[in-house]
Structure formats: C-alpha cells, structure tokens
Amino acid sequence: MRSIEPVLVANRGEIAVRVLRALRELGILSVAVYSEADAHAVHVGMADRSVLLGPAAPTESYLNIDRVLQAARETGARSVHPGYGFLAENAEFAERCEAEGLVFIGPSPEAIRGMGSKIEARRRMSAAGIPVVPGGTDPIRADEDAIAAADAIGYPVAFKASGGGGGRGFRVAHDSAGVAAAFAGARSEGERYFNDPTVYAERYMEDPRHVEVQIVADAHGNVVHLGERDCSVQRRHQKLIEESPGPTVDPMLREHIGDVAVSAARAIGYRSVGTVEGLLVGSDFYFLEMNTRLQVEHPVTELVTGIDLVREQLRVAAGEPLSFAQKDVQLRGWAIECRINAESAAKGFLPAPGKITSWNPPAGPGVRVDSGVKSGDEVTAFYDPLLAKLIVWDQDRESATRRMRRALAEFEVGGPATLIPFYRRLLATDEWMSAETCRSLVADREWLKSTAS
C-alpha cells in the first residue's frame, strides 16, 4: 500500500481517529487536518503530521476544497481519505483530487455523482432491474405537479430533495391538503442544505424496516456483500441504533437483498466500500439510496464478520484485490451500535453543546468505543454532535442487548447532555426486545421526557 502513502485524512472526530488507527496499524504515514476549534483534538495528535485548515466554520476549514488540497501539497500526501460527511460524497472534490494526482480513497466521481442524485439513482437502479420504492423519477417543479404526482402515487406520499440525506429535505403529506407544505418544505431544505431544490415524490411507507447492505468492490471485478444492518430506530429519519444481523432477516432473505446490493454496485461500476440502503416491508426489499462512502455504522459489520472495512478500503485504493471472497463472509453473533450524541432526547433531541468535564467510557468483553473526544474538549455548534459510537458484540440479540445495557450503565459523560439515558430506557422496553422499529416511542414526547435522567 506504499503507493498511497502518506494519506491525508480530510475529516475530524471519531472517523478521523478510526482511519488514523488503521493507518498506524499498517505502518502508513498519515496527515491530519484541523480547524482552529480542533487545535487540541484527539485526531490531531494521532497523525504523523497535522495542518491547520482555517477557522471553526466548516466552509472555511473542512469543506474548503482549496485549503484541503493545499494541505496535501504542503505535506507531500499521495492520497486522501474523506471519512464520512463533509467532502466524502462530493464528486467535485474527488475530481479535484484526481486532477492533483492524488488517490481519492473512495469510489469514482462518476459513481458519487450518479448516486448523489436520488432521482438519477432511482432511474439507474430501475433500468438495472433493481426494485425501488414506488414513485416517480421526474423532478417536481410546481404545486400542481406535486398534487398530480401524489394523486398518482397514493397517500401518504413523501417529497424528497434529490440531493438530500440525513433526514434533510424529507417531508410527508398524508392527504392532498398537506401536499403544498410538504413539497415546499422539501424544496426549501434541498436548496438550503444541498444547493439543489430539485424534488421528487415516492410512496411513504408507514412503518417499514430500514435495512442496508454493506458492500465492498475492487478494481479487479470483485464485488462482495457483508450482510445487512438494521437501522430502523431513528428520529427525524436520522439513525440512532444499528444492529447486525437484521432481527427479521432469515438466510434466504439475506441472500436476496445481498444479491440486490451487489447488482446495484455492479450497475454503476462501483469501486470501494459502500452501502446500499433499502426499505424492508415483509419480505419485499426496495432500493432507497446508495451511500458512496464509509458508513457511520460500519463497526457493526466489522464485529459480526471480523473484516476490517477501513483496511479493505485502503487495499482497494492501492489497486490491490479484496483479501476475501463472498464464500468467506460469515455472520457470527450479534452486534449493536448506539450513537452517543450530545443531545437531549427529553427536549426533542436538541443539540447540547458545552465543555466535557469528564469522560469515562465503558470497557470489558465485547465492548468497543469509537470516539474522537476527551475530557476538557468543547462540544460546539459548528459540527455534528456525535461524540462516540458505542458498539457491543455477543452471541445473540438478547445477550448483546444485556451487554449494551451494562456498557451504557458504565458510560459517564460530564458536562453536555447526551443520549445515554435515552438508550438505557429504550433498550429496556418490550418494543425493543420484540424487535419493533420503536417509532411510536421515539415520536412520543411524554415518553421522551421520561428519559431525562
């Protein structure tokens, strides 16, 4: 892998730490970048070299393509790992890296662009025979078009920003009276967050399971799936808990959705680590979108397969073949991940910035904590409130749940509010133990208030 050394990690927080650890294990020189607000961050001290990008605001630091590329030139970096978020799914950034002679540790700009537009992704997947959520593939430009589309699809109907993600640019109309507001909301958020007001409509599934499939593809024609993750516990269409395997997925269904994911990746000539996300209704799996990057929840898959996804991603970027074949992939035991955000569930998941006065993560058998913070760090409003990912493994779902509850009981964070009390309550409910999506609980304001401590 010396052909990609040194590697510049164009990110911050826990994902920067995760990648830097992989690089250190492989003996590959690393470069960290940081903003003024992150001058003393954990990831900065882990790299062989570090470069200041600029002020705290992401547009002046982590999202500043010119400054990131300048940092690569200054340090002699030969490749860039974007992590997730920020520039990870920015096709222009991937193109600029290639123009600079840098290896972009991810898929091609064409794959990023093709899957970055949800409309284009639906078109391409439909053309490849991949089942998609029922709906349209034409942009909606006016209220009358929105009403016509909703009437044709049927209610409830979801209006989605074509460039959206992370729950942004997503609105639901339950009847014709709500169409105008839902369309306007999706359009406004699409323009505000993704600089793209394009909106389309699809059928809104009331309580589906959100199931995604991890894939890895190299430049030698190998495309492999690593089973599924169930990410159905969400708030405002943003993930909170992930687990693998899926509690409602049997071996036959796993093979089916795995084949769908591999076919989707082959349809766009994908290369690198990626995730095919879908909605599972009974035994029907519908393509939703493809994340052309390393996922937040990739450790769940790592624990049940024993495969280091970051290491494989680096191998692919260096032009090497995958170190395993489909026949080698076996899911063993059960893994669960809780995102430890600096948020107050009792206050409707409001962000809770502030200084971390103490930081005591759990440990012990089957417990993994991926974090990028320490005691004394300041949680600011500039960045995502994710402080850490708590991941546990055990022989089965019930045992993994007990282990997660033990780990959550040990996890102590002083200063800002976190979601730890919320998870402690949720994982003790009958709904969780029955493998329900828990949507009714997460939407219940009175129940959320009870998680205040």
Secondary structure, 3 states (H helix, E strand, C coil): CHHHCCEEECCCHHHHHHHHHHHHHHCCCEEEEEEHHHCCCHHHHHCCEEEEEECCCHHHCCCCHHHHHHHHHHHCCCEEECCCCCCCCCHHHHHHHHHCCCEECCCCHHHHHHHHCHHHHHHHHHHCCCCECCECCCCECCHHHHHHHHHHHCCCEEEEEEEEECCEEEEEECCHHHHHHHHHHHHHHHHHHHCCCCEEEEECCCCCEEEEEEEEECCCCCEEEEEEEEEEEEECCEEEEEEECCCCCCHHHHHHHHHHHHHHHHHCCCCEEEEEEEEEECCEEEEEEEECCCCCCHHHHHHHHCCCHHHHHHHHHCCCCCCCCHHHCCCCCEEEEEEEECEEHHHCCEECCEECCEEECCCCCCEEEEECCCCCCEECCCCCCEEEEEEEEECCHHHHHHHHHHHHHHCEEECCCCCHHHHHHHCCCHHHHCCCCCHHHHCCHHHHHCCCC
